Amino acid sequence: MDILKKYLTLMQERPEMFRNNGEEGEIKIITDEERIRVEQKRIRAKLKKEGKPSCWIDIGVLAEDEWFYVIRDMVEFPDGKVGGYIRWVNRKSQESGGWNCVLLCVQGDKILTIRKFRHEERNWSWEFPRGFGEPGLSAEQNARTELQEEVGISDAKLTFLTKVKEGKGGTAVFFVEVPEEQKITLDSGEGLAKYKWIKMSNLEEIVKKGQLSDWFSLWAYTLAKLNKLV
């Protein structure tokens, strides 16, 4: 199936993924097939004239696997300009209710950070444990599964901080109190190189210096600060 046909089929099957709210300032998805084709033809001609690849305005489902869709929509911007706009859609959250989780783990006066290889950036990142959620599990069940699989924590007290909906699932943040006797065991298959415990008193300075740059981790840290947990 060609990428535009697949896109139009997805639009029929999952209309909520293509909704426009009609509010001022909104980036509007163009859903009319004829207009998509007309705008695409116009922009392709412009790209060709500029010596740029015409595939830059291919509209449709560009790629998919069990985890994500990569979609390029034809959109109308608030100033009236029309062009393509790429987005990545988490299928597990949208379709199956999977809950991703971010886990701020503490042991006494220390906070756990892990050094993880991020394929999308081709680089290492110091961050809090986090991961995708499996469908059919609650946010807390996914959090406990991720703790066990990624860092070997099997016994901990979880405090729910917040969650953000995405389709039928979303992302949840937990404050995790790890017993002193619990040891950390990294899952080498997850691209984890090492871990370190950071004193709470030092973490604020680390954040100020930009040494904790993963935004999920910064989100969890901010929530914990607001709840006076760190």
WOWOTA-V807895 format. One record per pair of residues at least 12 apart in sequence whose C-alpha atoms are under 10 Angstrom apart, sorted by the first residue. I is the first residue (numbers start at 0). J is the second residue. D is the distance in Angstrom with one decimal. If there is no record, write none. Layout:
# WOWOTA-V807895
i=I j=J d=D
i=I j=J d=D
This chain:
# WOWOTA-V807895
i=1 j=59 d=8.3
i=1 j=60 d=8.7
i=1 j=61 d=9.5
i=2 j=57 d=8.1
i=2 j=58 d=7.2
i=2 j=59 d=4.7
i=2 j=60 d=5.1
i=2 j=61 d=6.2
i=2 j=62 d=8.5
i=2 j=70 d=9.2
i=2 j=71 d=9.7
i=3 j=32 d=9.0
i=3 j=35 d=9.5
i=3 j=36 d=9.4
i=3 j=57 d=8.0
i=3 j=58 d=5.9
i=3 j=59 d=4.3
i=3 j=60 d=6.7
i=3 j=61 d=8.8
i=3 j=70 d=9.9
i=3 j=71 d=9.6
i=3 j=72 d=9.8
i=4 j=32 d=9.6
i=4 j=58 d=9.7
i=4 j=59 d=7.4
i=4 j=60 d=8.6
i=5 j=59 d=6.8
i=5 j=60 d=6.3
i=5 j=61 d=9.3
i=6 j=58 d=7.9
i=6 j=59 d=4.7
i=6 j=60 d=5.3
i=6 j=61 d=8.9
i=6 j=70 d=7.9
i=6 j=71 d=9.0
i=6 j=72 d=8.9
i=7 j=30 d=8.4
i=7 j=31 d=9.4
i=7 j=32 d=7.8
i=7 j=59 d=7.7
i=7 j=60 d=9.1
i=9 j=59 d=9.4
i=9 j=60 d=8.6
i=10 j=30 d=8.2
i=13 j=93 d=9.5
i=13 j=94 d=9.1
i=15 j=93 d=9.8
i=15 j=166 d=8.5
i=16 j=28 d=10.0
i=16 j=88 d=8.9
i=16 j=93 d=8.7
i=16 j=166 d=8.5
i=17 j=29 d=8.8
i=17 j=30 d=7.7
i=17 j=72 d=9.0
i=18 j=30 d=9.1
i=22 j=77 d=10.0
i=23 j=77 d=7.6
i=24 j=76 d=8.0
i=24 j=77 d=5.2
i=24 j=78 d=8.5
i=25 j=75 d=8.8
i=25 j=76 d=7.3
i=25 j=77 d=6.2
i=26 j=74 d=6.5
i=26 j=75 d=5.9
i=26 j=76 d=4.9
i=26 j=77 d=6.0
i=26 j=78 d=9.4
i=26 j=79 d=9.6
i=26 j=81 d=9.8
i=26 j=84 d=9.7
i=27 j=72 d=9.5
i=27 j=73 d=8.6
i=27 j=74 d=5.4
i=27 j=75 d=5.1
i=27 j=76 d=6.5
i=27 j=77 d=7.9
i=27 j=79 d=9.8
i=27 j=81 d=9.4
i=28 j=72 d=6.5
i=28 j=73 d=6.1
i=28 j=74 d=4.4
i=28 j=75 d=6.5
i=28 j=76 d=8.9
i=28 j=81 d=9.7
i=28 j=82 d=10.0
i=28 j=83 d=9.5
i=28 j=84 d=9.1
i=29 j=72 d=7.5
i=29 j=73 d=5.6
i=29 j=74 d=5.3
i=29 j=75 d=6.8
i=29 j=81 d=9.1
i=29 j=82 d=9.8
i=29 j=83 d=10.0
i=30 j=72 d=8.7
i=30 j=73 d=8.0
i=30 j=74 d=8.8
i=31 j=73 d=9.8
i=34 j=73 d=9.2
i=35 j=58 d=7.9
i=35 j=72 d=8.9
i=35 j=73 d=6.3
i=35 j=74 d=8.9
i=35 j=81 d=9.9
i=35 j=82 d=9.8
i=35 j=83 d=9.9
i=36 j=57 d=9.9
i=36 j=58 d=8.8
i=36 j=73 d=9.4
i=38 j=56 d=9.4
i=38 j=73 d=8.0
i=38 j=74 d=9.8
i=38 j=81 d=7.6
i=38 j=82 d=7.8
i=38 j=83 d=9.5
i=39 j=53 d=9.3
i=39 j=55 d=9.9
i=39 j=56 d=6.4
i=39 j=57 d=7.4
i=39 j=58 d=7.6
i=39 j=73 d=8.0
i=39 j=81 d=9.6
i=39 j=82 d=8.2
i=39 j=83 d=8.6
i=40 j=53 d=9.4
i=40 j=56 d=8.9
i=40 j=57 d=9.9
i=41 j=56 d=9.9
i=42 j=55 d=9.2
i=42 j=56 d=7.0
i=42 j=57 d=9.9
i=42 j=81 d=9.0
i=42 j=82 d=7.6
i=42 j=83 d=9.2
i=43 j=55 d=8.1
i=43 j=56 d=6.6
i=43 j=57 d=8.7
i=55 j=71 d=9.4
i=55 j=83 d=8.0
i=55 j=84 d=9.9
i=56 j=71 d=8.0
i=56 j=72 d=9.1
i=56 j=73 d=8.3
i=56 j=82 d=7.6
i=56 j=83 d=5.9
i=56 j=84 d=8.8
i=56 j=85 d=9.9
i=57 j=70 d=9.7
i=57 j=71 d=7.2
i=57 j=72 d=8.8
i=57 j=73 d=9.1
i=57 j=83 d=8.0
i=58 j=70 d=7.6
i=58 j=71 d=5.1
i=58 j=72 d=5.7
i=58 j=73 d=6.5
i=58 j=82 d=9.8
i=58 j=83 d=7.1
i=58 j=84 d=8.8
i=58 j=85 d=9.0
i=59 j=71 d=5.5
i=59 j=72 d=6.6
i=59 j=73 d=8.8
i=59 j=83 d=9.9
i=59 j=85 d=9.5
i=60 j=72 d=8.8
i=60 j=85 d=9.7
i=60 j=86 d=9.9
i=61 j=85 d=9.2
i=62 j=87 d=9.6
i=63 j=87 d=9.5
i=63 j=88 d=9.3
i=63 j=90 d=9.1
i=64 j=89 d=10.0
i=64 j=90 d=8.6
i=65 j=89 d=9.1
i=65 j=90 d=6.9
i=65 j=91 d=7.6
i=66 j=87 d=10.0
i=66 j=88 d=8.4
i=66 j=89 d=6.0
i=66 j=90 d=5.2
i=66 j=91 d=5.9
i=66 j=92 d=8.9
i=66 j=93 d=10.0
i=66 j=131 d=9.0
i=67 j=87 d=6.5
i=67 j=88 d=5.4
i=67 j=89 d=4.8
i=67 j=90 d=5.1
i=67 j=91 d=7.7
i=67 j=92 d=9.6
i=67 j=93 d=9.6
i=68 j=86 d=8.1
i=68 j=87 d=5.7
i=68 j=88 d=5.1
i=68 j=89 d=6.8
i=68 j=90 d=6.7
i=69 j=85 d=7.1
i=69 j=86 d=6.0
i=69 j=87 d=4.7
i=69 j=88 d=6.5
i=69 j=89 d=9.2
i=70 j=83 d=9.8
i=70 j=84 d=8.2
i=70 j=85 d=5.6
i=70 j=86 d=5.4
i=70 j=87 d=6.4
i=70 j=88 d=7.7
i=71 j=83 d=6.1
i=71 j=84 d=5.3
i=71 j=85 d=4.2
i=71 j=86 d=6.3
i=71 j=87 d=8.9
i=72 j=84 d=5.3
i=72 j=85 d=6.4
i=72 j=86 d=8.0
i=73 j=85 d=9.0
i=88 j=165 d=9.4
i=88 j=166 d=9.9
i=89 j=131 d=9.3
i=89 j=165 d=8.3
i=89 j=166 d=9.0
i=89 j=168 d=9.6
i=89 j=169 d=9.0
i=90 j=165 d=9.7
i=90 j=166 d=8.9
i=90 j=167 d=9.8
i=90 j=168 d=9.6
i=91 j=131 d=8.2
i=91 j=132 d=7.3
i=91 j=133 d=7.1
i=91 j=134 d=6.5
i=91 j=165 d=9.6
i=91 j=166 d=9.1
i=91 j=167 d=8.6
i=91 j=168 d=7.6
i=91 j=169 d=8.8
i=92 j=131 d=8.8
i=92 j=132 d=7.7
i=92 j=133 d=8.7
i=92 j=134 d=7.8
i=92 j=164 d=8.4
i=92 j=165 d=5.9
i=92 j=166 d=5.9
i=92 j=167 d=5.8
i=92 j=168 d=4.3
i=92 j=169 d=5.4
i=92 j=170 d=8.3
i=93 j=164 d=9.2
i=93 j=165 d=5.9
i=93 j=166 d=4.0
i=93 j=167 d=5.3
i=93 j=168 d=6.3
i=93 j=169 d=7.8
i=94 j=134 d=8.8
i=94 j=165 d=9.4
i=94 j=166 d=6.7
i=94 j=167 d=6.3
i=94 j=168 d=8.0
i=95 j=132 d=9.8
i=95 j=133 d=8.4
i=95 j=134 d=5.3
i=95 j=135 d=7.4
i=95 j=136 d=10.0
i=95 j=166 d=8.5
i=95 j=167 d=6.3
i=95 j=168 d=7.1
i=96 j=132 d=8.4
i=96 j=133 d=8.1
i=96 j=134 d=5.4
i=96 j=135 d=6.9
i=96 j=136 d=8.2
i=96 j=137 d=8.7
i=96 j=138 d=9.6
i=96 j=164 d=9.5
i=96 j=165 d=8.4
i=96 j=166 d=7.2
i=96 j=167 d=4.2
i=96 j=168 d=3.8
i=96 j=169 d=7.3
i=97 j=131 d=7.5
i=97 j=132 d=4.6
i=97 j=133 d=4.9
i=97 j=134 d=4.2
i=97 j=135 d=6.8
i=97 j=136 d=7.0
i=97 j=137 d=7.9
i=97 j=138 d=7.9
i=97 j=141 d=8.3
i=97 j=165 d=9.2
i=97 j=166 d=9.3
i=97 j=167 d=7.4
i=97 j=168 d=4.9
i=97 j=169 d=6.7
i=97 j=170 d=8.5
i=98 j=130 d=9.1
i=98 j=131 d=6.9
i=98 j=132 d=4.3
i=98 j=133 d=6.8
i=98 j=134 d=7.4
i=98 j=135 d=9.1
i=98 j=136 d=7.5
i=98 j=137 d=6.8
i=98 j=138 d=5.2
i=98 j=139 d=8.7
i=98 j=140 d=9.1
i=98 j=141 d=6.7
i=98 j=142 d=8.5
i=98 j=162 d=8.9
i=98 j=163 d=9.4
i=98 j=164 d=8.8
i=98 j=165 d=8.9
i=98 j=167 d=8.8
i=98 j=168 d=5.2
i=98 j=169 d=5.0
i=98 j=170 d=5.4
i=98 j=171 d=6.6
i=98 j=172 d=10.0
i=99 j=129 d=7.5
i=99 j=130 d=5.7
i=99 j=131 d=4.3
i=99 j=132 d=4.2
i=99 j=133 d=7.9
i=99 j=134 d=9.8
i=99 j=137 d=9.9
i=99 j=138 d=7.3
i=99 j=139 d=9.9
i=99 j=141 d=7.3
i=99 j=142 d=7.9
i=99 j=145 d=9.3
i=99 j=162 d=9.3
i=99 j=163 d=9.7
i=99 j=165 d=10.0
i=99 j=168 d=8.0
i=99 j=169 d=6.1
i=99 j=170 d=4.4
i=99 j=171 d=6.2
i=99 j=172 d=8.6
i=100 j=128 d=8.5
i=100 j=129 d=5.5
i=100 j=130 d=5.7
i=100 j=131 d=6.6
i=100 j=132 d=6.8
i=100 j=138 d=7.1
i=100 j=139 d=8.4
i=100 j=140 d=9.9
i=100 j=141 d=7.0
i=100 j=142 d=5.7
i=100 j=143 d=9.5
i=100 j=145 d=7.9
i=100 j=146 d=9.8
i=100 j=162 d=8.8
i=100 j=169 d=8.6
i=100 j=170 d=5.5
i=100 j=171 d=4.8
i=100 j=172 d=5.7
i=100 j=173 d=7.4
i=100 j=215 d=9.4
i=101 j=126 d=9.8
i=101 j=127 d=7.1
i=101 j=128 d=6.3
i=101 j=129 d=4.4
i=101 j=130 d=6.9
i=101 j=131 d=9.2
i=101 j=142 d=7.7
i=101 j=145 d=9.3
i=101 j=146 d=10.0
i=101 j=160 d=10.0
i=101 j=162 d=9.8
i=101 j=170 d=7.5
i=101 j=171 d=6.3
i=101 j=172 d=4.7
i=101 j=173 d=6.3
i=101 j=174 d=8.7
i=101 j=175 d=9.9
i=101 j=215 d=6.7
i=101 j=216 d=7.2
i=101 j=218 d=8.9
i=101 j=219 d=6.9
i=102 j=126 d=9.8
i=102 j=127 d=6.1
i=102 j=128 d=5.4
i=102 j=129 d=5.8
i=102 j=130 d=9.0
i=102 j=142 d=7.3
i=102 j=143 d=9.6
i=102 j=145 d=8.9
i=102 j=146 d=8.0
i=102 j=157 d=9.0
i=102 j=158 d=9.9
i=102 j=159 d=9.8
i=102 j=160 d=10.0
i=102 j=171 d=8.7
i=102 j=172 d=6.1
i=102 j=173 d=5.1
i=102 j=174 d=6.1
i=102 j=175 d=6.5
i=102 j=215 d=9.3
i=102 j=216 d=8.1
i=102 j=219 d=7.4
i=102 j=220 d=9.7
i=103 j=126 d=9.4
i=103 j=127 d=5.9
i=103 j=128 d=7.2
i=103 j=129 d=8.8
i=103 j=157 d=9.6
i=103 j=158 d=9.9
i=103 j=172 d=7.8
i=103 j=173 d=6.3
i=103 j=174 d=5.0
i=103 j=175 d=5.8
i=103 j=176 d=8.6
i=103 j=216 d=7.5
i=103 j=217 d=9.9
i=103 j=218 d=9.9
i=103 j=219 d=6.4
i=103 j=220 d=7.2
i=103 j=222 d=9.9
i=103 j=223 d=8.2
i=104 j=127 d=7.5
i=104 j=128 d=8.0
i=104 j=146 d=9.4
i=104 j=152 d=9.8
i=104 j=155 d=9.0
i=104 j=156 d=9.7
i=104 j=157 d=9.1
i=104 j=173 d=8.4
i=104 j=174 d=6.2
i=104 j=175 d=4.5
i=104 j=176 d=6.0
i=104 j=177 d=6.5
i=104 j=196 d=9.4
i=105 j=155 d=9.7
i=105 j=174 d=7.7
i=105 j=175 d=6.1
i=105 j=176 d=5.1
i=105 j=177 d=5.8
i=105 j=178 d=8.8
i=105 j=179 d=9.6
i=105 j=196 d=8.4
i=105 j=197 d=9.2
i=105 j=198 d=9.4
i=105 j=199 d=8.8
i=105 j=228 d=9.7
i=105 j=229 d=9.0
i=106 j=155 d=9.8
i=106 j=175 d=8.6
i=106 j=176 d=6.1
i=106 j=177 d=5.1
i=106 j=178 d=6.4
i=106 j=179 d=6.1
i=106 j=180 d=9.5
i=106 j=181 d=9.0
i=106 j=196 d=8.3
i=106 j=197 d=9.8
i=106 j=198 d=9.6
i=107 j=176 d=8.1
i=107 j=177 d=8.1
i=107 j=178 d=8.2
i=107 j=179 d=7.3
i=107 j=198 d=9.0
i=107 j=199 d=9.3
i=108 j=196 d=9.2
i=108 j=197 d=8.3
i=108 j=198 d=5.8
i=108 j=199 d=5.8
i=108 j=200 d=8.1
i=108 j=229 d=8.5
i=109 j=195 d=9.3
i=109 j=196 d=5.5
i=109 j=197 d=5.1
i=109 j=198 d=4.3
i=109 j=199 d=5.5
i=109 j=200 d=8.6
i=109 j=201 d=9.3
i=109 j=202 d=9.1
i=109 j=229 d=9.5
i=110 j=127 d=8.7
i=110 j=175 d=9.6
i=110 j=176 d=9.6
i=110 j=177 d=9.7
i=110 j=195 d=8.3
i=110 j=196 d=5.3
i=110 j=197 d=5.1
i=110 j=198 d=6.2
i=110 j=199 d=6.3
i=110 j=200 d=9.9
i=110 j=201 d=9.8
i=110 j=202 d=8.1
i=110 j=220 d=10.0
i=110 j=229 d=9.0
i=111 j=125 d=10.0
i=111 j=126 d=8.5
i=111 j=127 d=6.6
i=111 j=128 d=8.2
i=111 j=150 d=9.9
i=111 j=175 d=9.9
i=111 j=177 d=9.6
i=111 j=183 d=9.4
i=111 j=194 d=7.1
i=111 j=195 d=6.0
i=111 j=196 d=4.6
i=111 j=197 d=6.4
i=111 j=198 d=9.0
i=111 j=199 d=9.9
i=112 j=124 d=9.7
i=112 j=125 d=6.2
i=112 j=126 d=5.2
i=112 j=127 d=5.0
i=112 j=128 d=7.1
i=112 j=193 d=8.8
i=112 j=194 d=5.7
i=112 j=195 d=5.5
i=112 j=196 d=6.2
i=112 j=197 d=7.3
i=112 j=211 d=9.3
i=112 j=216 d=9.2
i=113 j=125 d=5.5
i=113 j=126 d=5.5
i=113 j=127 d=6.1
i=113 j=128 d=6.7
i=113 j=129 d=9.9
i=113 j=149 d=9.8
i=113 j=150 d=8.8
i=113 j=185 d=8.8
i=113 j=191 d=7.0
i=113 j=192 d=7.7
i=113 j=193 d=6.0
i=113 j=194 d=4.2
i=113 j=195 d=6.5
i=113 j=196 d=8.8
i=114 j=126 d=6.6
i=114 j=127 d=8.8
i=114 j=128 d=9.4
i=114 j=190 d=8.5
i=114 j=191 d=5.8
i=114 j=192 d=5.6
i=114 j=193 d=5.4
i=114 j=194 d=6.0
i=114 j=195 d=8.4
i=115 j=127 d=9.4
i=115 j=128 d=8.9
i=115 j=187 d=9.9
i=115 j=189 d=7.8
i=115 j=190 d=5.6
i=115 j=191 d=4.6
i=115 j=192 d=6.3
i=115 j=193 d=7.9
i=115 j=194 d=9.0
i=116 j=189 d=8.2
i=116 j=190 d=5.2
i=116 j=191 d=6.5
i=116 j=192 d=7.8
i=117 j=189 d=9.8
i=117 j=190 d=7.9
i=117 j=191 d=9.6
i=118 j=190 d=9.0
i=123 j=190 d=9.1
i=123 j=191 d=9.1
i=123 j=192 d=8.9
i=124 j=191 d=9.7
i=124 j=210 d=9.4
i=124 j=211 d=8.2
i=124 j=212 d=7.9
i=124 j=213 d=7.2
i=125 j=191 d=10.0
i=125 j=193 d=9.4
i=125 j=194 d=8.5
i=125 j=195 d=9.3
i=125 j=210 d=8.0
i=125 j=211 d=6.4
i=125 j=212 d=7.8
i=125 j=213 d=7.4
i=125 j=216 d=9.2
i=126 j=194 d=9.4
i=126 j=210 d=9.6
i=126 j=211 d=6.6
i=126 j=212 d=7.7
i=126 j=213 d=6.0
i=126 j=214 d=8.9
i=126 j=215 d=8.2
i=126 j=216 d=5.9
i=126 j=217 d=8.7
i=127 j=194 d=9.7
i=127 j=211 d=9.3
i=127 j=213 d=8.3
i=127 j=215 d=8.0
i=127 j=216 d=5.4
i=127 j=217 d=8.9
i=127 j=219 d=8.5
i=127 j=220 d=9.3
i=128 j=142 d=9.7
i=128 j=145 d=8.0
i=128 j=146 d=7.6
i=128 j=149 d=7.4
i=128 j=150 d=7.7
i=128 j=215 d=9.6
i=128 j=216 d=8.3
i=129 j=142 d=8.3
i=129 j=145 d=7.2
i=129 j=146 d=8.4
i=129 j=149 d=8.5
i=129 j=170 d=9.9
i=129 j=171 d=9.8
i=129 j=172 d=9.0
i=129 j=173 d=10.0
i=129 j=215 d=8.2
i=129 j=216 d=8.5
i=130 j=142 d=8.4
i=130 j=144 d=9.7
i=130 j=145 d=6.5
i=130 j=146 d=9.3
i=130 j=149 d=8.6
i=130 j=170 d=9.4
i=131 j=145 d=8.4
i=131 j=169 d=9.5
i=131 j=170 d=8.5
i=132 j=144 d=9.0
i=132 j=145 d=8.3
i=132 j=168 d=8.6
i=132 j=169 d=8.5
i=132 j=170 d=8.2
i=132 j=171 d=9.6
i=133 j=145 d=9.8
i=133 j=168 d=9.8
i=134 j=167 d=9.6
i=134 j=168 d=8.4
i=135 j=168 d=9.9
i=137 j=168 d=9.2
i=137 j=171 d=10.0
i=138 j=159 d=9.2
i=138 j=162 d=8.7
i=138 j=168 d=8.7
i=138 j=169 d=8.8
i=138 j=170 d=8.0
i=138 j=171 d=6.4
i=138 j=172 d=8.9
i=138 j=173 d=9.3
i=139 j=157 d=7.9
i=139 j=158 d=9.3
i=139 j=159 d=8.1
i=139 j=171 d=8.4
i=139 j=172 d=9.5
i=139 j=173 d=8.3
i=141 j=171 d=9.5
i=142 j=157 d=8.6
i=142 j=171 d=8.4
i=142 j=172 d=8.7
i=142 j=173 d=7.8
i=142 j=175 d=9.5
i=143 j=155 d=8.5
i=143 j=156 d=9.8
i=143 j=157 d=8.6
i=143 j=175 d=9.7
i=146 j=175 d=9.4
i=146 j=183 d=9.8
i=146 j=185 d=10.0
i=147 j=183 d=9.5
i=147 j=184 d=8.8
i=147 j=185 d=9.4
i=147 j=186 d=9.3
i=148 j=184 d=8.9
i=148 j=185 d=8.1
i=148 j=186 d=6.6
i=148 j=188 d=10.0
i=148 j=189 d=9.2
i=149 j=183 d=9.2
i=149 j=184 d=7.7
i=149 j=185 d=5.8
i=149 j=186 d=5.1
i=149 j=187 d=8.5
i=149 j=188 d=9.0
i=149 j=189 d=7.2
i=149 j=190 d=9.8
i=149 j=191 d=8.3
i=150 j=182 d=8.7
i=150 j=183 d=5.5
i=150 j=184 d=5.0
i=150 j=185 d=4.6
i=150 j=186 d=6.4
i=150 j=187 d=9.7
i=150 j=191 d=9.1
i=150 j=194 d=9.0
i=151 j=181 d=8.7
i=151 j=182 d=7.4
i=151 j=183 d=5.6
i=151 j=184 d=4.7
i=151 j=185 d=6.5
i=151 j=186 d=7.8
i=152 j=175 d=10.0
i=152 j=177 d=7.6
i=152 j=178 d=9.3
i=152 j=181 d=6.8
i=152 j=182 d=7.2
i=152 j=183 d=6.5
i=152 j=184 d=7.7
i=152 j=185 d=9.6
i=153 j=177 d=9.2
i=153 j=178 d=10.0
i=153 j=181 d=8.1
i=153 j=182 d=9.5
i=153 j=183 d=9.8
i=154 j=175 d=9.8
i=154 j=176 d=9.0
i=154 j=177 d=7.0
i=154 j=178 d=7.3
i=154 j=180 d=9.9
i=154 j=181 d=7.4
i=155 j=174 d=9.9
i=155 j=175 d=6.3
i=155 j=176 d=5.5
i=155 j=177 d=4.9
i=155 j=178 d=6.4
i=155 j=181 d=8.7
i=156 j=173 d=9.7
i=156 j=174 d=8.2
i=156 j=175 d=5.7
i=156 j=176 d=5.0
i=156 j=177 d=6.8
i=156 j=178 d=8.5
i=157 j=172 d=9.8
i=157 j=173 d=6.2
i=157 j=174 d=5.8
i=157 j=175 d=4.7
i=157 j=176 d=6.5
i=157 j=177 d=8.9
i=158 j=172 d=8.7
i=158 j=173 d=5.5
i=158 j=174 d=5.0
i=158 j=175 d=6.4
i=158 j=176 d=8.2
i=159 j=171 d=7.7
i=159 j=172 d=6.4
i=159 j=173 d=4.7
i=159 j=174 d=6.4
i=159 j=175 d=8.8
i=160 j=172 d=5.5
i=160 j=173 d=5.4
i=160 j=174 d=6.7
i=160 j=219 d=8.1
i=160 j=222 d=6.8
i=160 j=223 d=7.5
i=160 j=225 d=10.0
i=160 j=226 d=8.3
i=161 j=173 d=7.4
i=161 j=174 d=9.9
i=161 j=219 d=9.0
i=161 j=222 d=8.1
i=170 j=215 d=9.8
i=171 j=219 d=9.5
i=172 j=215 d=8.8
i=172 j=216 d=9.4
i=172 j=218 d=8.5
i=172 j=219 d=6.2
i=172 j=220 d=9.8
i=172 j=222 d=8.6
i=172 j=223 d=9.6
i=173 j=219 d=7.6
i=173 j=222 d=9.4
i=173 j=223 d=8.9
i=174 j=219 d=8.0
i=174 j=220 d=9.2
i=174 j=222 d=9.1
i=174 j=223 d=7.1
i=174 j=228 d=8.2
i=174 j=229 d=9.8
i=183 j=195 d=9.7
i=199 j=229 d=6.5
i=200 j=229 d=8.6
i=202 j=220 d=9.2
i=202 j=229 d=9.3
i=203 j=220 d=9.2
i=203 j=224 d=9.8
i=203 j=229 d=9.6
i=206 j=220 d=9.2
